[in-house]
Amino acid sequence: MAKLEQTVNADFDQLLKRIENGILEGSLSASLEDSGDVCDGDARCSVRVFDRYSYAGSNRVSLSVTLFKNADGPVHITAITSGGSQAMFFKINTLGEEAFLDKLRELL
């Protein structure tokens, strides 16, 4: 598992679109598995779950991205990868997870 947490001053909708397009266009095997959006007053939260094949790890990796914004504040981003290990009892070869998260870092 790899994790990224960051706060940015950006337009919520433009940032979300940039992340979606960048992840999906960044890999031939990337797909948007599911999404959810919640608005409550001035607060917004969007969750996106992506999946792709990792050639480095010879397996599939998922990336969950959550964006949260309250009123005119900054956008808080939490991204967590999973699924990149090949071992049964402990994690080895997590290169695919780090590579997936690196793509998001480039977009931010």
Biotite code that builds the C-alpha atoms (Angstrom):
import biotite.structure as struc

atoms = struc.array([
    struc.Atom([0.000, 0.000, 0.000], chain_id="A", res_id=1, res_name="MET", atom_name="CA", element="C"),
    struc.Atom([1.216, 3.477, -0.868], chain_id="A", res_id=2, res_name="ALA", atom_name="CA", element="C"),
    struc.Atom([-0.404, 6.687, 0.311], chain_id="A", res_id=3, res_name="LYS", atom_name="CA", element="C"),
    struc.Atom([-0.386, 10.353, -0.684], chain_id="A", res_id=4, res_name="LEU", atom_name="CA", element="C"),
    struc.Atom([-2.020, 13.200, 1.233], chain_id="A", res_id=5, res_name="GLU", atom_name="CA", element="C"),
    struc.Atom([-1.886, 16.724, -0.104], chain_id="A", res_id=6, res_name="GLN", atom_name="CA", element="C"),
    struc.Atom([-3.738, 20.020, 0.149], chain_id="A", res_id=7, res_name="THR", atom_name="CA", element="C"),
    struc.Atom([-3.995, 22.267, -2.911], chain_id="A", res_id=8, res_name="VAL", atom_name="CA", element="C"),
    struc.Atom([-5.642, 25.555, -3.772], chain_id="A", res_id=9, res_name="ASN", atom_name="CA", element="C"),
    struc.Atom([-7.523, 24.626, -6.932], chain_id="A", res_id=10, res_name="ALA", atom_name="CA", element="C"),
    struc.Atom([-10.959, 24.584, -8.478], chain_id="A", res_id=11, res_name="ASP", atom_name="CA", element="C"),
    struc.Atom([-12.603, 21.365, -7.243], chain_id="A", res_id=12, res_name="PHE", atom_name="CA", element="C"),
    struc.Atom([-14.269, 20.405, -10.538], chain_id="A", res_id=13, res_name="ASP", atom_name="CA", element="C"),
    struc.Atom([-11.219, 21.178, -12.688], chain_id="A", res_id=14, res_name="GLN", atom_name="CA", element="C"),
    struc.Atom([-8.934, 19.219, -10.373], chain_id="A", res_id=15, res_name="LEU", atom_name="CA", element="C"),
    struc.Atom([-11.276, 16.223, -10.342], chain_id="A", res_id=16, res_name="LEU", atom_name="CA", element="C"),
    struc.Atom([-11.512, 16.242, -14.144], chain_id="A", res_id=17, res_name="LYS", atom_name="CA", element="C"),
    struc.Atom([-7.728, 16.560, -14.469], chain_id="A", res_id=18, res_name="ARG", atom_name="CA", element="C"),
    struc.Atom([-7.195, 13.567, -12.183], chain_id="A", res_id=19, res_name="ILE", atom_name="CA", element="C"),
    struc.Atom([-9.811, 11.416, -13.946], chain_id="A", res_id=20, res_name="GLU", atom_name="CA", element="C"),
    struc.Atom([-8.528, 12.198, -17.436], chain_id="A", res_id=21, res_name="ASN", atom_name="CA", element="C"),
    struc.Atom([-4.873, 11.969, -16.472], chain_id="A", res_id=22, res_name="GLY", atom_name="CA", element="C"),
    struc.Atom([-5.188, 8.557, -14.814], chain_id="A", res_id=23, res_name="ILE", atom_name="CA", element="C"),
    struc.Atom([-7.339, 7.084, -17.587], chain_id="A", res_id=24, res_name="LEU", atom_name="CA", element="C"),
    struc.Atom([-5.152, 8.457, -20.373], chain_id="A", res_id=25, res_name="GLU", atom_name="CA", element="C"),
    struc.Atom([-1.946, 7.519, -18.553], chain_id="A", res_id=26, res_name="GLY", atom_name="CA", element="C"),
    struc.Atom([-2.316, 3.764, -19.006], chain_id="A", res_id=27, res_name="SER", atom_name="CA", element="C"),
    struc.Atom([-3.914, 1.562, -21.655], chain_id="A", res_id=28, res_name="LEU", atom_name="CA", element="C"),
    struc.Atom([-5.310, -0.747, -18.979], chain_id="A", res_id=29, res_name="SER", atom_name="CA", element="C"),
    struc.Atom([-6.586, 1.944, -16.574], chain_id="A", res_id=30, res_name="ALA", atom_name="CA", element="C"),
    struc.Atom([-10.299, 2.064, -15.835], chain_id="A", res_id=31, res_name="SER", atom_name="CA", element="C"),
    struc.Atom([-12.599, 3.970, -13.511], chain_id="A", res_id=32, res_name="LEU", atom_name="CA", element="C"),
    struc.Atom([-14.170, 1.212, -11.419], chain_id="A", res_id=33, res_name="GLU", atom_name="CA", element="C"),
    struc.Atom([-16.616, 3.343, -9.455], chain_id="A", res_id=34, res_name="ASP", atom_name="CA", element="C"),
    struc.Atom([-17.214, 6.819, -8.091], chain_id="A", res_id=35, res_name="SER", atom_name="CA", element="C"),
    struc.Atom([-19.224, 8.706, -5.516], chain_id="A", res_id=36, res_name="GLY", atom_name="CA", element="C"),
    struc.Atom([-19.998, 12.368, -4.911], chain_id="A", res_id=37, res_name="ASP", atom_name="CA", element="C"),
    struc.Atom([-21.551, 14.087, -1.903], chain_id="A", res_id=38, res_name="VAL", atom_name="CA", element="C"),
    struc.Atom([-22.484, 17.735, -1.384], chain_id="A", res_id=39, res_name="CYS", atom_name="CA", element="C"),
    struc.Atom([-23.700, 18.995, 1.987], chain_id="A", res_id=40, res_name="ASP", atom_name="CA", element="C"),
    struc.Atom([-24.055, 22.738, 2.253], chain_id="A", res_id=41, res_name="GLY", atom_name="CA", element="C"),
    struc.Atom([-20.687, 24.210, 1.305], chain_id="A", res_id=42, res_name="ASP", atom_name="CA", element="C"),
    struc.Atom([-18.834, 20.902, 1.730], chain_id="A", res_id=43, res_name="ALA", atom_name="CA", element="C"),
    struc.Atom([-18.021, 18.572, -1.181], chain_id="A", res_id=44, res_name="ARG", atom_name="CA", element="C"),
    struc.Atom([-16.478, 15.136, -1.280], chain_id="A", res_id=45, res_name="CYS", atom_name="CA", element="C"),
    struc.Atom([-15.675, 12.990, -4.320], chain_id="A", res_id=46, res_name="SER", atom_name="CA", element="C"),
    struc.Atom([-14.245, 9.469, -4.340], chain_id="A", res_id=47, res_name="VAL", atom_name="CA", element="C"),
    struc.Atom([-12.806, 7.756, -7.424], chain_id="A", res_id=48, res_name="ARG", atom_name="CA", element="C"),
    struc.Atom([-11.530, 4.173, -7.580], chain_id="A", res_id=49, res_name="VAL", atom_name="CA", element="C"),
    struc.Atom([-9.259, 3.339, -10.495], chain_id="A", res_id=50, res_name="PHE", atom_name="CA", element="C"),
    struc.Atom([-7.775, 0.015, -11.525], chain_id="A", res_id=51, res_name="ASP", atom_name="CA", element="C"),
    struc.Atom([-4.974, -0.898, -13.919], chain_id="A", res_id=52, res_name="ARG", atom_name="CA", element="C"),
    struc.Atom([-2.649, -3.727, -14.839], chain_id="A", res_id=53, res_name="TYR", atom_name="CA", element="C"),
    struc.Atom([0.893, -3.386, -13.524], chain_id="A", res_id=54, res_name="SER", atom_name="CA", element="C"),
    struc.Atom([3.529, -4.818, -15.834], chain_id="A", res_id=55, res_name="TYR", atom_name="CA", element="C"),
    struc.Atom([6.154, -4.275, -13.116], chain_id="A", res_id=56, res_name="ALA", atom_name="CA", element="C"),
    struc.Atom([4.283, -6.510, -10.689], chain_id="A", res_id=57, res_name="GLY", atom_name="CA", element="C"),
    struc.Atom([2.378, -8.704, -13.158], chain_id="A", res_id=58, res_name="SER", atom_name="CA", element="C"),
    struc.Atom([-0.862, -7.993, -11.308], chain_id="A", res_id=59, res_name="ASN", atom_name="CA", element="C"),
    struc.Atom([-3.691, -5.480, -11.010], chain_id="A", res_id=60, res_name="ARG", atom_name="CA", element="C"),
    struc.Atom([-3.449, -2.425, -8.784], chain_id="A", res_id=61, res_name="VAL", atom_name="CA", element="C"),
    struc.Atom([-6.178, -0.106, -7.523], chain_id="A", res_id=62, res_name="SER", atom_name="CA", element="C"),
    struc.Atom([-5.973, 3.590, -6.692], chain_id="A", res_id=63, res_name="LEU", atom_name="CA", element="C"),
    struc.Atom([-8.602, 5.255, -4.498], chain_id="A", res_id=64, res_name="SER", atom_name="CA", element="C"),
    struc.Atom([-8.644, 9.056, -4.652], chain_id="A", res_id=65, res_name="VAL", atom_name="CA", element="C"),
    struc.Atom([-10.723, 11.200, -2.283], chain_id="A", res_id=66, res_name="THR", atom_name="CA", element="C"),
    struc.Atom([-11.133, 14.958, -2.715], chain_id="A", res_id=67, res_name="LEU", atom_name="CA", element="C"),
    struc.Atom([-12.713, 17.048, 0.040], chain_id="A", res_id=68, res_name="PHE", atom_name="CA", element="C"),
    struc.Atom([-13.416, 20.779, 0.089], chain_id="A", res_id=69, res_name="LYS", atom_name="CA", element="C"),
    struc.Atom([-15.300, 22.899, 2.600], chain_id="A", res_id=70, res_name="ASN", atom_name="CA", element="C"),
    struc.Atom([-16.644, 26.282, 1.443], chain_id="A", res_id=71, res_name="ALA", atom_name="CA", element="C"),
    struc.Atom([-13.848, 28.388, -0.051], chain_id="A", res_id=72, res_name="ASP", atom_name="CA", element="C"),
    struc.Atom([-11.065, 26.376, 1.598], chain_id="A", res_id=73, res_name="GLY", atom_name="CA", element="C"),
    struc.Atom([-8.416, 24.309, -0.142], chain_id="A", res_id=74, res_name="PRO", atom_name="CA", element="C"),
    struc.Atom([-8.999, 20.871, -1.646], chain_id="A", res_id=75, res_name="VAL", atom_name="CA", element="C"),
    struc.Atom([-7.741, 18.024, 0.548], chain_id="A", res_id=76, res_name="HIS", atom_name="CA", element="C"),
    struc.Atom([-6.608, 14.955, -1.400], chain_id="A", res_id=77, res_name="ILE", atom_name="CA", element="C"),
    struc.Atom([-6.042, 11.467, -0.034], chain_id="A", res_id=78, res_name="THR", atom_name="CA", element="C"),
    struc.Atom([-4.920, 8.737, -2.433], chain_id="A", res_id=79, res_name="ALA", atom_name="CA", element="C"),
    struc.Atom([-4.260, 5.118, -1.456], chain_id="A", res_id=80, res_name="ILE", atom_name="CA", element="C"),
    struc.Atom([-3.118, 2.258, -3.677], chain_id="A", res_id=81, res_name="THR", atom_name="CA", element="C"),
    struc.Atom([-3.702, -1.425, -3.056], chain_id="A", res_id=82, res_name="SER", atom_name="CA", element="C"),
    struc.Atom([-3.320, -4.831, -4.640], chain_id="A", res_id=83, res_name="GLY", atom_name="CA", element="C"),
    struc.Atom([0.263, -4.615, -5.838], chain_id="A", res_id=84, res_name="GLY", atom_name="CA", element="C"),
    struc.Atom([1.742, -7.483, -3.857], chain_id="A", res_id=85, res_name="SER", atom_name="CA", element="C"),
    struc.Atom([2.353, -11.028, -5.007], chain_id="A", res_id=86, res_name="GLN", atom_name="CA", element="C"),
    struc.Atom([3.055, -12.626, -1.637], chain_id="A", res_id=87, res_name="ALA", atom_name="CA", element="C"),
    struc.Atom([0.524, -14.475, 0.484], chain_id="A", res_id=88, res_name="MET", atom_name="CA", element="C"),
    struc.Atom([1.494, -13.368, 4.008], chain_id="A", res_id=89, res_name="PHE", atom_name="CA", element="C"),
    struc.Atom([3.469, -10.137, 3.538], chain_id="A", res_id=90, res_name="PHE", atom_name="CA", element="C"),
    struc.Atom([3.848, -7.452, 0.906], chain_id="A", res_id=91, res_name="LYS", atom_name="CA", element="C"),
    struc.Atom([6.622, -7.724, -1.657], chain_id="A", res_id=92, res_name="ILE", atom_name="CA", element="C"),
    struc.Atom([7.014, -6.140, -5.073], chain_id="A", res_id=93, res_name="ASN", atom_name="CA", element="C"),
    struc.Atom([4.889, -3.050, -4.561], chain_id="A", res_id=94, res_name="THR", atom_name="CA", element="C"),
    struc.Atom([6.445, -1.291, -7.567], chain_id="A", res_id=95, res_name="LEU", atom_name="CA", element="C"),
    struc.Atom([3.103, -1.175, -9.372], chain_id="A", res_id=96, res_name="GLY", atom_name="CA", element="C"),
    struc.Atom([1.446, 0.633, -6.471], chain_id="A", res_id=97, res_name="GLU", atom_name="CA", element="C"),
    struc.Atom([4.178, 3.270, -6.308], chain_id="A", res_id=98, res_name="GLU", atom_name="CA", element="C"),
    struc.Atom([4.080, 3.760, -10.092], chain_id="A", res_id=99, res_name="ALA", atom_name="CA", element="C"),
    struc.Atom([0.294, 4.281, -10.003], chain_id="A", res_id=100, res_name="PHE", atom_name="CA", element="C"),
    struc.Atom([0.645, 6.847, -7.226], chain_id="A", res_id=101, res_name="LEU", atom_name="CA", element="C"),
    struc.Atom([3.509, 8.562, -9.103], chain_id="A", res_id=102, res_name="ASP", atom_name="CA", element="C"),
    struc.Atom([1.119, 9.210, -11.996], chain_id="A", res_id=103, res_name="LYS", atom_name="CA", element="C"),
    struc.Atom([-1.194, 11.072, -9.616], chain_id="A", res_id=104, res_name="LEU", atom_name="CA", element="C"),
    struc.Atom([1.763, 13.024, -8.201], chain_id="A", res_id=105, res_name="ARG", atom_name="CA", element="C"),
    struc.Atom([2.579, 14.175, -11.763], chain_id="A", res_id=106, res_name="GLU", atom_name="CA", element="C"),
    struc.Atom([-0.997, 15.392, -12.229], chain_id="A", res_id=107, res_name="LEU", atom_name="CA", element="C"),
    struc.Atom([-0.937, 17.397, -8.999], chain_id="A", res_id=108, res_name="LEU", atom_name="CA", element="C"),
])
